Amino acid sequence: MALLIDPPAWPGRGRLWSHLVSDVSHTELHAFARALGAPERAFDRDHYDVPADLYAKALAQGAEPVSSRELVIRLTAAGLRRRKRYRPR
């Protein structure tokens, strides 16, 4: 099991956010997010947006702290990265 979380550095809606991913499966990611208390609506293609106030809880439940760059590298290497589609205007 490898759940990864980057530091809460992404601003939005007056808060800072982390990204939570699994480098094993989305099934594992969804189960961990439910146990963490993250709502389903926080899932975005291949990660959960996790508010800063849940960061310590994620670490306590076993998420591995990594840099944002490392998170993307490992997610891509696992074949679980889902990029946004480019849609020309």
PyMOL Python script that loads the backbone (N, CA, C, O; Angstrom):
from pymol import cmd

cmd.read_pdbstr("""\
ATOM      1  N   MET A   1       0.839  -1.177   0.000  1.00  0.00           N
ATOM      2  CA  MET A   1       0.000   0.000   0.000  1.00  0.00           C
ATOM      3  C   MET A   1       0.877   1.231   0.000  1.00  0.00           C
ATOM      4  O   MET A   1       1.766   1.372   0.840  1.00  0.00           O
ATOM      5  N   ALA A   2       0.626   2.127  -0.948  1.00  0.00           N
ATOM      6  CA  ALA A   2       1.401   3.356  -1.010  1.00  0.00           C
ATOM      7  C   ALA A   2       0.486   4.531  -1.289  1.00  0.00           C
ATOM      8  O   ALA A   2       0.190   4.853  -2.439  1.00  0.00           O
ATOM      9  N   LEU A   3       0.047   5.159  -0.226  1.00  0.00           N
ATOM     10  CA  LEU A   3      -0.732   6.385  -0.331  1.00  0.00           C
ATOM     11  C   LEU A   3       0.229   7.532  -0.156  1.00  0.00           C
ATOM     12  O   LEU A   3       1.026   7.542   0.782  1.00  0.00           O
ATOM     13  N   LEU A   4       0.165   8.495  -1.045  1.00  0.00           N
ATOM     14  CA  LEU A   4       1.092   9.619  -1.042  1.00  0.00           C
ATOM     15  C   LEU A   4       0.317  10.914  -0.874  1.00  0.00           C
ATOM     16  O   LEU A   4      -0.793  11.053  -1.388  1.00  0.00           O
ATOM     17  N   ILE A   5       0.900  11.856  -0.158  1.00  0.00           N
ATOM     18  CA  ILE A   5       0.269  13.163   0.020  1.00  0.00           C
ATOM     19  C   ILE A   5       1.343  14.245  -0.051  1.00  0.00           C
ATOM     20  O   ILE A   5       2.408  14.125   0.554  1.00  0.00           O
ATOM     21  N   ASP A   6       1.043  15.298  -0.801  1.00  0.00           N
ATOM     22  CA  ASP A   6       1.987  16.413  -0.861  1.00  0.00           C
ATOM     23  C   ASP A   6       1.601  17.452   0.196  1.00  0.00           C
ATOM     24  O   ASP A   6       0.498  17.406   0.741  1.00  0.00           O
ATOM     25  N   PRO A   7       2.507  18.384   0.483  1.00  0.00           N
ATOM     26  CA  PRO A   7       2.226  19.387   1.522  1.00  0.00           C
ATOM     27  C   PRO A   7       1.045  20.276   1.140  1.00  0.00           C
ATOM     28  O   PRO A   7       0.816  20.524  -0.043  1.00  0.00           O
ATOM     29  N   PRO A   8       0.301  20.753   2.125  1.00  0.00           N
ATOM     30  CA  PRO A   8      -0.811  21.658   1.829  1.00  0.00           C
ATOM     31  C   PRO A   8      -0.286  23.014   1.365  1.00  0.00           C
ATOM     32  O   PRO A   8       0.016  23.884   2.182  1.00  0.00           O
ATOM     33  N   ALA A   9      -0.181  23.184   0.063  1.00  0.00           N
ATOM     34  CA  ALA A   9       0.389  24.406  -0.508  1.00  0.00           C
ATOM     35  C   ALA A   9      -0.466  24.990  -1.618  1.00  0.00           C
ATOM     36  O   ALA A   9      -0.119  26.026  -2.185  1.00  0.00           O
ATOM     37  N   TRP A  10      -1.583  24.337  -1.939  1.00  0.00           N
ATOM     38  CA  TRP A  10      -2.416  24.766  -3.058  1.00  0.00           C
ATOM     39  C   TRP A  10      -3.607  25.566  -2.533  1.00  0.00           C
ATOM     40  O   TRP A  10      -4.476  25.003  -1.867  1.00  0.00           O
ATOM     41  N   PRO A  11      -3.664  26.880  -2.823  1.00  0.00           N
ATOM     42  CA  PRO A  11      -4.753  27.710  -2.312  1.00  0.00           C
ATOM     43  C   PRO A  11      -6.064  27.499  -3.068  1.00  0.00           C
ATOM     44  O   PRO A  11      -6.079  27.233  -4.269  1.00  0.00           O
ATOM     45  N   GLY A  12      -7.145  27.625  -2.334  1.00  0.00           N
ATOM     46  CA  GLY A  12      -8.462  27.543  -2.941  1.00  0.00           C
ATOM     47  C   GLY A  12      -9.539  27.709  -1.890  1.00  0.00           C
ATOM     48  O   GLY A  12      -9.465  27.104  -0.821  1.00  0.00           O
ATOM     49  N   ARG A  13     -10.528  28.515  -2.182  1.00  0.00           N
ATOM     50  CA  ARG A  13     -11.658  28.746  -1.278  1.00  0.00           C
ATOM     51  C   ARG A  13     -11.209  29.142   0.137  1.00  0.00           C
ATOM     52  O   ARG A  13     -11.795  28.706   1.128  1.00  0.00           O
ATOM     53  N   GLY A  14     -10.177  29.960   0.213  1.00  0.00           N
ATOM     54  CA  GLY A  14      -9.717  30.465   1.506  1.00  0.00           C
ATOM     55  C   GLY A  14      -8.939  29.466   2.348  1.00  0.00           C
ATOM     56  O   GLY A  14      -8.714  29.701   3.535  1.00  0.00           O
ATOM     57  N   ARG A  15      -8.529  28.360   1.751  1.00  0.00           N
ATOM     58  CA  ARG A  15      -7.793  27.322   2.480  1.00  0.00           C
ATOM     59  C   ARG A  15      -6.592  26.863   1.655  1.00  0.00           C
ATOM     60  O   ARG A  15      -6.448  27.216   0.485  1.00  0.00           O
ATOM     61  N   LEU A  16      -5.734  26.064   2.297  1.00  0.00           N
ATOM     62  CA  LEU A  16      -4.652  25.399   1.577  1.00  0.00           C
ATOM     63  C   LEU A  16      -5.013  23.928   1.438  1.00  0.00           C
ATOM     64  O   LEU A  16      -5.655  23.350   2.315  1.00  0.00           O
ATOM     65  N   TRP A  17      -4.594  23.328   0.329  1.00  0.00           N
ATOM     66  CA  TRP A  17      -4.973  21.956   0.001  1.00  0.00           C
ATOM     67  C   TRP A  17      -3.760  21.108  -0.358  1.00  0.00           C
ATOM     68  O   TRP A  17      -2.760  21.607  -0.873  1.00  0.00           O
ATOM     69  N   SER A  18      -3.875  19.817  -0.074  1.00  0.00           N
ATOM     70  CA  SER A  18      -2.908  18.797  -0.483  1.00  0.00           C
ATOM     71  C   SER A  18      -3.566  17.919  -1.535  1.00  0.00           C
ATOM     72  O   SER A  18      -4.780  17.963  -1.737  1.00  0.00           O
ATOM     73  N   HIS A  19      -2.746  17.126  -2.195  1.00  0.00           N
ATOM     74  CA  HIS A  19      -3.247  16.107  -3.120  1.00  0.00           C
ATOM     75  C   HIS A  19      -2.922  14.742  -2.522  1.00  0.00           C
ATOM     76  O   HIS A  19      -1.796  14.497  -2.090  1.00  0.00           O
ATOM     77  N   LEU A  20      -3.903  13.867  -2.501  1.00  0.00           N
ATOM     78  CA  LEU A  20      -3.751  12.516  -1.984  1.00  0.00           C
ATOM     79  C   LEU A  20      -3.914  11.548  -3.146  1.00  0.00           C
ATOM     80  O   LEU A  20      -4.915  11.599  -3.861  1.00  0.00           O
ATOM     81  N   VAL A  21      -2.930  10.659  -3.342  1.00  0.00           N
ATOM     82  CA  VAL A  21      -2.984   9.678  -4.426  1.00  0.00           C
ATOM     83  C   VAL A  21      -2.537   8.309  -3.919  1.00  0.00           C
ATOM     84  O   VAL A  21      -1.948   8.181  -2.845  1.00  0.00           O
ATOM     85  N   SER A  22      -2.835   7.300  -4.719  1.00  0.00           N
ATOM     86  CA  SER A  22      -2.300   5.959  -4.493  1.00  0.00           C
ATOM     87  C   SER A  22      -1.450   5.612  -5.697  1.00  0.00           C
ATOM     88  O   SER A  22      -1.816   5.933  -6.828  1.00  0.00           O
ATOM     89  N   ASP A  23      -0.327   4.966  -5.471  1.00  0.00           N
ATOM     90  CA  ASP A  23       0.451   4.490  -6.618  1.00  0.00           C
ATOM     91  C   ASP A  23       0.213   2.994  -6.840  1.00  0.00           C
ATOM     92  O   ASP A  23       0.997   2.310  -7.498  1.00  0.00           O
ATOM     93  N   VAL A  24      -0.908   2.504  -6.261  1.00  0.00           N
ATOM     94  CA  VAL A  24      -1.295   1.095  -6.438  1.00  0.00           C
ATOM     95  C   VAL A  24      -2.605   0.996  -7.222  1.00  0.00           C
ATOM     96  O   VAL A  24      -2.664   0.321  -8.250  1.00  0.00           O
ATOM     97  N   SER A  25      -3.661   1.669  -6.736  1.00  0.00           N
ATOM     98  CA  SER A  25      -4.961   1.589  -7.416  1.00  0.00           C
ATOM     99  C   SER A  25      -5.890   2.695  -6.941  1.00  0.00           C
ATOM    100  O   SER A  25      -5.724   3.247  -5.853  1.00  0.00           O
ATOM    101  N   HIS A  26      -6.860   3.002  -7.773  1.00  0.00           N
ATOM    102  CA  HIS A  26      -7.870   3.975  -7.362  1.00  0.00           C
ATOM    103  C   HIS A  26      -8.781   3.376  -6.290  1.00  0.00           C
ATOM    104  O   HIS A  26      -9.317   4.108  -5.458  1.00  0.00           O
ATOM    105  N   THR A  27      -8.960   2.074  -6.303  1.00  0.00           N
ATOM    106  CA  THR A  27      -9.765   1.414  -5.268  1.00  0.00           C
ATOM    107  C   THR A  27      -9.153   1.661  -3.894  1.00  0.00           C
ATOM    108  O   THR A  27      -9.857   2.005  -2.944  1.00  0.00           O
ATOM    109  N   GLU A  28      -7.841   1.485  -3.799  1.00  0.00           N
ATOM    110  CA  GLU A  28      -7.128   1.745  -2.551  1.00  0.00           C
ATOM    111  C   GLU A  28      -7.273   3.215  -2.147  1.00  0.00           C
ATOM    112  O   GLU A  28      -7.486   3.524  -0.975  1.00  0.00           O
ATOM    113  N   LEU A  29      -7.158   4.103  -3.110  1.00  0.00           N
ATOM    114  CA  LEU A  29      -7.280   5.536  -2.847  1.00  0.00           C
ATOM    115  C   LEU A  29      -8.662   5.883  -2.291  1.00  0.00           C
ATOM    116  O   LEU A  29      -8.772   6.614  -1.307  1.00  0.00           O
ATOM    117  N   HIS A  30      -9.709   5.361  -2.919  1.00  0.00           N
ATOM    118  CA  HIS A  30     -11.071   5.659  -2.455  1.00  0.00           C
ATOM    119  C   HIS A  30     -11.302   5.136  -1.031  1.00  0.00           C
ATOM    120  O   HIS A  30     -11.920   5.818  -0.214  1.00  0.00           O
ATOM    121  N   ALA A  31     -10.812   3.944  -0.738  1.00  0.00           N
ATOM    122  CA  ALA A  31     -10.985   3.371   0.605  1.00  0.00           C
ATOM    123  C   ALA A  31     -10.271   4.227   1.655  1.00  0.00           C
ATOM    124  O   ALA A  31     -10.818   4.487   2.726  1.00  0.00           O
ATOM    125  N   PHE A  32      -9.053   4.661   1.344  1.00  0.00           N
ATOM    126  CA  PHE A  32      -8.295   5.484   2.282  1.00  0.00           C
ATOM    127  C   PHE A  32      -8.985   6.826   2.488  1.00  0.00           C
ATOM    128  O   PHE A  32      -9.091   7.305   3.617  1.00  0.00           O
ATOM    129  N   ALA A  33      -9.451   7.429   1.408  1.00  0.00           N
ATOM    130  CA  ALA A  33     -10.121   8.727   1.497  1.00  0.00           C
ATOM    131  C   ALA A  33     -11.393   8.643   2.337  1.00  0.00           C
ATOM    132  O   ALA A  33     -11.690   9.550   3.115  1.00  0.00           O
ATOM    133  N   ARG A  34     -12.150   7.542   2.175  1.00  0.00           N
ATOM    134  CA  ARG A  34     -13.359   7.360   3.005  1.00  0.00           C
ATOM    135  C   ARG A  34     -12.983   7.292   4.476  1.00  0.00           C
ATOM    136  O   ARG A  34     -13.615   7.939   5.311  1.00  0.00           O
ATOM    137  N   ALA A  35     -11.953   6.507   4.797  1.00  0.00           N
ATOM    138  CA  ALA A  35     -11.507   6.369   6.184  1.00  0.00           C
ATOM    139  C   ALA A  35     -10.991   7.703   6.737  1.00  0.00           C
ATOM    140  O   ALA A  35     -11.103   7.973   7.933  1.00  0.00           O
ATOM    141  N   LEU A  36     -10.436   8.519   5.867  1.00  0.00           N
ATOM    142  CA  LEU A  36      -9.916   9.827   6.260  1.00  0.00           C
ATOM    143  C   LEU A  36     -11.038  10.831   6.503  1.00  0.00           C
ATOM    144  O   LEU A  36     -10.875  11.793   7.253  1.00  0.00           O
ATOM    145  N   GLY A  37     -12.174  10.593   5.862  1.00  0.00           N
ATOM    146  CA  GLY A  37     -13.290  11.516   5.986  1.00  0.00           C
ATOM    147  C   GLY A  37     -13.385  12.509   4.842  1.00  0.00           C
ATOM    148  O   GLY A  37     -14.097  13.509   4.936  1.00  0.00           O
ATOM    149  N   ALA A  38     -12.671  12.233   3.763  1.00  0.00           N
ATOM    150  CA  ALA A  38     -12.739  13.104   2.581  1.00  0.00           C
ATOM    151  C   ALA A  38     -14.010  12.774   1.795  1.00  0.00           C
ATOM    152  O   ALA A  38     -14.288  11.602   1.542  1.00  0.00           O
ATOM    153  N   PRO A  39     -14.777  13.781   1.410  1.00  0.00           N
ATOM    154  CA  PRO A  39     -16.007  13.513   0.654  1.00  0.00           C
ATOM    155  C   PRO A  39     -15.702  13.052  -0.772  1.00  0.00           C
ATOM    156  O   PRO A  39     -14.653  13.387  -1.322  1.00  0.00           O
ATOM    157  N   GLU A  40     -16.609  12.290  -1.363  1.00  0.00           N
ATOM    158  CA  GLU A  40     -16.427  11.798  -2.724  1.00  0.00           C
ATOM    159  C   GLU A  40     -16.232  12.939  -3.716  1.00  0.00           C
ATOM    160  O   GLU A  40     -15.504  12.784  -4.697  1.00  0.00           O
ATOM    161  N   ARG A  41     -16.867  14.076  -3.478  1.00  0.00           N
ATOM    162  CA  ARG A  41     -16.746  15.204  -4.403  1.00  0.00           C
ATOM    163  C   ARG A  41     -15.322  15.777  -4.438  1.00  0.00           C
ATOM    164  O   ARG A  41     -15.000  16.570  -5.324  1.00  0.00           O
ATOM    165  N   ALA A  42     -14.472  15.385  -3.488  1.00  0.00           N
ATOM    166  CA  ALA A  42     -13.087  15.860  -3.461  1.00  0.00           C
ATOM    167  C   ALA A  42     -12.200  15.092  -4.438  1.00  0.00           C
ATOM    168  O   ALA A  42     -11.034  15.441  -4.622  1.00  0.00           O
ATOM    169  N   PHE A  43     -12.749  14.040  -5.071  1.00  0.00           N
ATOM    170  CA  PHE A  43     -11.977  13.248  -6.043  1.00  0.00           C
ATOM    171  C   PHE A  43     -11.960  13.982  -7.374  1.00  0.00           C
ATOM    172  O   PHE A  43     -13.000  14.422  -7.864  1.00  0.00           O
ATOM    173  N   ASP A  44     -10.765  14.112  -7.961  1.00  0.00           N
ATOM    174  CA  ASP A  44     -10.601  14.788  -9.245  1.00  0.00           C
ATOM    175  C   ASP A  44      -9.689  13.966 -10.142  1.00  0.00           C
ATOM    176  O   ASP A  44      -8.466  14.068 -10.041  1.00  0.00           O
ATOM    177  N   ARG A  45     -10.271  13.150 -11.022  1.00  0.00           N
ATOM    178  CA  ARG A  45      -9.599  12.302 -12.011  1.00  0.00           C
ATOM    179  C   ARG A  45      -8.679  11.236 -11.431  1.00  0.00           C
ATOM    180  O   ARG A  45      -8.880  10.052 -11.703  1.00  0.00           O
ATOM    181  N   ASP A  46      -7.666  11.619 -10.631  1.00  0.00           N
ATOM    182  CA  ASP A  46      -6.686  10.654 -10.145  1.00  0.00           C
ATOM    183  C   ASP A  46      -6.210  10.954  -8.726  1.00  0.00           C
ATOM    184  O   ASP A  46      -5.294  10.302  -8.223  1.00  0.00           O
ATOM    185  N   HIS A  47      -6.830  11.937  -8.086  1.00  0.00           N
ATOM    186  CA  HIS A  47      -6.406  12.337  -6.737  1.00  0.00           C
ATOM    187  C   HIS A  47      -7.582  12.902  -5.955  1.00  0.00           C
ATOM    188  O   HIS A  47      -8.627  13.234  -6.515  1.00  0.00           O
ATOM    189  N   TYR A  48      -7.384  13.000  -4.665  1.00  0.00           N
ATOM    190  CA  TYR A  48      -8.320  13.716  -3.800  1.00  0.00           C
ATOM    191  C   TYR A  48      -7.678  15.029  -3.389  1.00  0.00           C
ATOM    192  O   TYR A  48      -6.486  15.078  -3.084  1.00  0.00           O
ATOM    193  N   ASP A  49      -8.470  16.091  -3.381  1.00  0.00           N
ATOM    194  CA  ASP A  49      -8.043  17.352  -2.807  1.00  0.00           C
ATOM    195  C   ASP A  49      -8.364  17.274  -1.317  1.00  0.00           C
ATOM    196  O   ASP A  49      -9.516  17.083  -0.928  1.00  0.00           O
ATOM    197  N   VAL A  50      -7.333  17.422  -0.494  1.00  0.00           N
ATOM    198  CA  VAL A  50      -7.470  17.255   0.953  1.00  0.00           C
ATOM    199  C   VAL A  50      -7.119  18.579   1.641  1.00  0.00           C
ATOM    200  O   VAL A  50      -6.028  19.109   1.428  1.00  0.00           O
ATOM    201  N   PRO A  51      -8.024  19.118   2.459  1.00  0.00           N
ATOM    202  CA  PRO A  51      -7.720  20.382   3.130  1.00  0.00           C
ATOM    203  C   PRO A  51      -6.596  20.213   4.150  1.00  0.00           C
ATOM    204  O   PRO A  51      -6.369  19.124   4.678  1.00  0.00           O
ATOM    205  N   ALA A  52      -5.907  21.309   4.409  1.00  0.00           N
ATOM    206  CA  ALA A  52      -4.755  21.289   5.322  1.00  0.00           C
ATOM    207  C   ALA A  52      -5.096  20.701   6.683  1.00  0.00           C
ATOM    208  O   ALA A  52      -4.243  20.073   7.309  1.00  0.00           O
ATOM    209  N   ASP A  53      -6.329  20.892   7.155  1.00  0.00           N
ATOM    210  CA  ASP A  53      -6.669  20.385   8.486  1.00  0.00           C
ATOM    211  C   ASP A  53      -6.754  18.854   8.527  1.00  0.00           C
ATOM    212  O   ASP A  53      -6.817  18.286   9.618  1.00  0.00           O
ATOM    213  N   LEU A  54      -6.759  18.170   7.383  1.00  0.00           N
ATOM    214  CA  LEU A  54      -6.740  16.694   7.367  1.00  0.00           C
ATOM    215  C   LEU A  54      -5.354  16.130   7.057  1.00  0.00           C
ATOM    216  O   LEU A  54      -5.173  14.913   7.048  1.00  0.00           O
ATOM    217  N   TYR A  55      -4.383  16.992   6.805  1.00  0.00           N
ATOM    218  CA  TYR A  55      -3.033  16.539   6.440  1.00  0.00           C
ATOM    219  C   TYR A  55      -2.413  15.664   7.538  1.00  0.00           C
ATOM    220  O   TYR A  55      -1.937  14.566   7.249  1.00  0.00           O
ATOM    221  N   ALA A  56      -2.413  16.129   8.777  1.00  0.00           N
ATOM    222  CA  ALA A  56      -1.819  15.362   9.884  1.00  0.00           C
ATOM    223  C   ALA A  56      -2.546  14.035  10.082  1.00  0.00           C
ATOM    224  O   ALA A  56      -1.911  13.023  10.378  1.00  0.00           O
ATOM    225  N   LYS A  57      -3.858  14.027   9.925  1.00  0.00           N
ATOM    226  CA  LYS A  57      -4.634  12.788  10.064  1.00  0.00           C
ATOM    227  C   LYS A  57      -4.246  11.797   8.972  1.00  0.00           C
ATOM    228  O   LYS A  57      -4.126  10.599   9.231  1.00  0.00           O
ATOM    229  N   ALA A  58      -4.048  12.296   7.743  1.00  0.00           N
ATOM    230  CA  ALA A  58      -3.634  11.419   6.642  1.00  0.00           C
ATOM    231  C   ALA A  58      -2.283  10.779   6.946  1.00  0.00           C
ATOM    232  O   ALA A  58      -2.086   9.590   6.696  1.00  0.00           O
ATOM    233  N   LEU A  59      -1.359  11.562   7.484  1.00  0.00           N
ATOM    234  CA  LEU A  59      -0.048  11.021   7.845  1.00  0.00           C
ATOM    235  C   LEU A  59      -0.191   9.984   8.957  1.00  0.00           C
ATOM    236  O   LEU A  59       0.432   8.924   8.901  1.00  0.00           O
ATOM    237  N   ALA A  60      -1.006  10.283   9.964  1.00  0.00           N
ATOM    238  CA  ALA A  60      -1.207   9.354  11.079  1.00  0.00           C
ATOM    239  C   ALA A  60      -1.827   8.043  10.606  1.00  0.00           C
ATOM    240  O   ALA A  60      -1.581   6.993  11.200  1.00  0.00           O
ATOM    241  N   GLN A  61      -2.629   8.094   9.539  1.00  0.00           N
ATOM    242  CA  GLN A  61      -3.259   6.882   9.014  1.00  0.00           C
ATOM    243  C   GLN A  61      -2.381   6.162   7.988  1.00  0.00           C
ATOM    244  O   GLN A  61      -2.796   5.158   7.410  1.00  0.00           O
ATOM    245  N   GLY A  62      -1.173   6.673   7.763  1.00  0.00           N
ATOM    246  CA  GLY A  62      -0.223   5.944   6.932  1.00  0.00           C
ATOM    247  C   GLY A  62       0.148   6.537   5.593  1.00  0.00           C
ATOM    248  O   GLY A  62       0.925   5.933   4.855  1.00  0.00           O
ATOM    249  N   ALA A  63      -0.381   7.700   5.255  1.00  0.00           N
ATOM    250  CA  ALA A  63       0.015   8.329   3.989  1.00  0.00           C
ATOM    251  C   ALA A  63       1.480   8.768   4.090  1.00  0.00           C
ATOM    252  O   ALA A  63       1.937   9.227   5.137  1.00  0.00           O
ATOM    253  N   GLU A  64       2.189   8.618   2.993  1.00  0.00           N
ATOM    254  CA  GLU A  64       3.606   8.980   2.937  1.00  0.00           C
ATOM    255  C   GLU A  64       3.740  10.425   2.447  1.00  0.00           C
ATOM    256  O   GLU A  64       3.242  10.752   1.370  1.00  0.00           O
ATOM    257  N   PRO A  65       4.403  11.294   3.217  1.00  0.00           N
ATOM    258  CA  PRO A  65       4.577  12.667   2.748  1.00  0.00           C
ATOM    259  C   PRO A  65       5.640  12.729   1.651  1.00  0.00           C
ATOM    260  O   PRO A  65       6.750  12.223   1.819  1.00  0.00           O
ATOM    261  N   VAL A  66       5.289  13.349   0.539  1.00  0.00           N
ATOM    262  CA  VAL A  66       6.221  13.509  -0.580  1.00  0.00           C
ATOM    263  C   VAL A  66       6.029  14.905  -1.170  1.00  0.00           C
ATOM    264  O   VAL A  66       5.023  15.566  -0.913  1.00  0.00           O
ATOM    265  N   SER A  67       6.991  15.335  -1.950  1.00  0.00           N
ATOM    266  CA  SER A  67       6.843  16.610  -2.647  1.00  0.00           C
ATOM    267  C   SER A  67       5.797  16.467  -3.753  1.00  0.00           C
ATOM    268  O   SER A  67       5.464  15.356  -4.166  1.00  0.00           O
ATOM    269  N   SER A  68       5.296  17.579  -4.217  1.00  0.00           N
ATOM    270  CA  SER A  68       4.323  17.545  -5.314  1.00  0.00           C
ATOM    271  C   SER A  68       4.930  16.908  -6.553  1.00  0.00           C
ATOM    272  O   SER A  68       4.262  16.158  -7.264  1.00  0.00           O
ATOM    273  N   ARG A  69       6.170  17.202  -6.803  1.00  0.00           N
ATOM    274  CA  ARG A  69       6.868  16.627  -7.962  1.00  0.00           C
ATOM    275  C   ARG A  69       6.983  15.111  -7.838  1.00  0.00           C
ATOM    276  O   ARG A  69       6.710  14.384  -8.794  1.00  0.00           O
ATOM    277  N   GLU A  70       7.384  14.635  -6.665  1.00  0.00           N
ATOM    278  CA  GLU A  70       7.511  13.190  -6.429  1.00  0.00           C
ATOM    279  C   GLU A  70       6.152  12.505  -6.561  1.00  0.00           C
ATOM    280  O   GLU A  70       6.061  11.400  -7.096  1.00  0.00           O
ATOM    281  N   LEU A  71       5.118  13.148  -6.083  1.00  0.00           N
ATOM    282  CA  LEU A  71       3.764  12.597  -6.173  1.00  0.00           C
ATOM    283  C   LEU A  71       3.392  12.354  -7.641  1.00  0.00           C
ATOM    284  O   LEU A  71       2.898  11.278  -7.979  1.00  0.00           O
ATOM    285  N   VAL A  72       3.623  13.332  -8.504  1.00  0.00           N
ATOM    286  CA  VAL A  72       3.287  13.192  -9.925  1.00  0.00           C
ATOM    287  C   VAL A  72       4.160  12.140 -10.590  1.00  0.00           C
ATOM    288  O   VAL A  72       3.667  11.352 -11.397  1.00  0.00           O
ATOM    289  N   ILE A  73       5.437  12.113 -10.269  1.00  0.00           N
ATOM    290  CA  ILE A  73       6.347  11.117 -10.845  1.00  0.00           C
ATOM    291  C   ILE A  73       5.877   9.702 -10.505  1.00  0.00           C
ATOM    292  O   ILE A  73       5.805   8.845 -11.385  1.00  0.00           O
ATOM    293  N   ARG A  74       5.560   9.459  -9.245  1.00  0.00           N
ATOM    294  CA  ARG A  74       5.158   8.114  -8.831  1.00  0.00           C
ATOM    295  C   ARG A  74       3.775   7.737  -9.347  1.00  0.00           C
ATOM    296  O   ARG A  74       3.539   6.576  -9.681  1.00  0.00           O
ATOM    297  N   LEU A  75       2.871   8.684  -9.417  1.00  0.00           N
ATOM    298  CA  LEU A  75       1.539   8.436  -9.966  1.00  0.00           C
ATOM    299  C   LEU A  75       1.642   8.087 -11.451  1.00  0.00           C
ATOM    300  O   LEU A  75       0.969   7.169 -11.918  1.00  0.00           O
ATOM    301  N   THR A  76       2.469   8.803 -12.186  1.00  0.00           N
ATOM    302  CA  THR A  76       2.667   8.545 -13.609  1.00  0.00           C
ATOM    303  C   THR A  76       3.341   7.193 -13.822  1.00  0.00           C
ATOM    304  O   THR A  76       2.928   6.424 -14.691  1.00  0.00           O
ATOM    305  N   ALA A  77       4.370   6.901 -13.040  1.00  0.00           N
ATOM    306  CA  ALA A  77       5.084   5.626 -13.168  1.00  0.00           C
ATOM    307  C   ALA A  77       4.167   4.435 -12.895  1.00  0.00           C
ATOM    308  O   ALA A  77       4.361   3.360 -13.464  1.00  0.00           O
ATOM    309  N   ALA A  78       3.178   4.616 -12.035  1.00  0.00           N
ATOM    310  CA  ALA A  78       2.229   3.545 -11.712  1.00  0.00           C
ATOM    311  C   ALA A  78       1.157   3.392 -12.792  1.00  0.00           C
ATOM    312  O   ALA A  78       0.362   2.452 -12.754  1.00  0.00           O
ATOM    313  N   GLY A  79       1.138   4.318 -13.754  1.00  0.00           N
ATOM    314  CA  GLY A  79       0.130   4.262 -14.810  1.00  0.00           C
ATOM    315  C   GLY A  79      -1.242   4.744 -14.377  1.00  0.00           C
ATOM    316  O   GLY A  79      -2.240   4.438 -15.029  1.00  0.00           O
ATOM    317  N   LEU A  80      -1.304   5.495 -13.282  1.00  0.00           N
ATOM    318  CA  LEU A  80      -2.585   5.948 -12.742  1.00  0.00           C
ATOM    319  C   LEU A  80      -2.855   7.435 -12.976  1.00  0.00           C
ATOM    320  O   LEU A  80      -3.881   7.953 -12.537  1.00  0.00           O
ATOM    321  N   ARG A  81      -1.948   8.119 -13.659  1.00  0.00           N
ATOM    322  CA  ARG A  81      -2.130   9.553 -13.916  1.00  0.00           C
ATOM    323  C   ARG A  81      -3.206   9.739 -14.974  1.00  0.00           C
ATOM    324  O   ARG A  81      -3.152   9.119 -16.036  1.00  0.00           O
ATOM    325  N   ARG A  82      -4.165  10.579 -14.691  1.00  0.00           N
ATOM    326  CA  ARG A  82      -5.233  10.899 -15.644  1.00  0.00           C
ATOM    327  C   ARG A  82      -5.203  12.403 -15.880  1.00  0.00           C
ATOM    328  O   ARG A  82      -5.668  13.187 -15.052  1.00  0.00           O
ATOM    329  N   ARG A  83      -4.661  12.781 -16.996  1.00  0.00           N
ATOM    330  CA  ARG A  83      -4.549  14.204 -17.328  1.00  0.00           C
ATOM    331  C   ARG A  83      -5.865  14.754 -17.851  1.00  0.00           C
ATOM    332  O   ARG A  83      -6.709  14.011 -18.353  1.00  0.00           O
ATOM    333  N   LYS A  84      -6.029  16.062 -17.728  1.00  0.00           N
ATOM    334  CA  LYS A  84      -7.194  16.719 -18.325  1.00  0.00           C
ATOM    335  C   LYS A  84      -7.035  16.652 -19.836  1.00  0.00           C
ATOM    336  O   LYS A  84      -5.930  16.758 -20.369  1.00  0.00           O
ATOM    337  N   ARG A  85      -8.151  16.475 -20.507  1.00  0.00           N
ATOM    338  CA  ARG A  85      -8.131  16.496 -21.968  1.00  0.00           C
ATOM    339  C   ARG A  85      -8.010  17.936 -22.444  1.00  0.00           C
ATOM    340  O   ARG A  85      -8.608  18.851 -21.879  1.00  0.00           O
ATOM    341  N   TYR A  86      -7.232  18.110 -23.483  1.00  0.00           N
ATOM    342  CA  TYR A  86      -7.111  19.427 -24.098  1.00  0.00           C
ATOM    343  C   TYR A  86      -8.311  19.639 -25.003  1.00  0.00           C
ATOM    344  O   TYR A  86      -8.596  18.821 -25.877  1.00  0.00           O
ATOM    345  N   ARG A  87      -8.997  20.724 -24.788  1.00  0.00           N
ATOM    346  CA  ARG A  87     -10.157  21.041 -25.611  1.00  0.00           C
ATOM    347  C   ARG A  87      -9.964  22.439 -26.191  1.00  0.00           C
ATOM    348  O   ARG A  87     -10.131  23.442 -25.496  1.00  0.00           O
ATOM    349  N   PRO A  88      -9.611  22.490 -27.470  1.00  0.00           N
ATOM    350  CA  PRO A  88      -9.407  23.821 -28.076  1.00  0.00           C
ATOM    351  C   PRO A  88     -10.707  24.628 -28.076  1.00  0.00           C
ATOM    352  O   PRO A  88     -11.802  24.077 -28.192  1.00  0.00           O
ATOM    353  N   ARG A  89     -10.560  25.914 -27.947  1.00  0.00           N
ATOM    354  CA  ARG A  89     -11.732  26.798 -27.904  1.00  0.00           C
ATOM    355  C   ARG A  89     -12.051  27.322 -29.265  1.00  0.00           C
ATOM    356  O   ARG A  89     -13.006  28.083 -29.426  1.00  0.00           O
TER     357      ARG A  89
END
""", "prot")
cmd.dss("prot")
cmd.show_as("cartoon", "prot")
cmd.util.cbc("prot")
cmd.orient("prot")
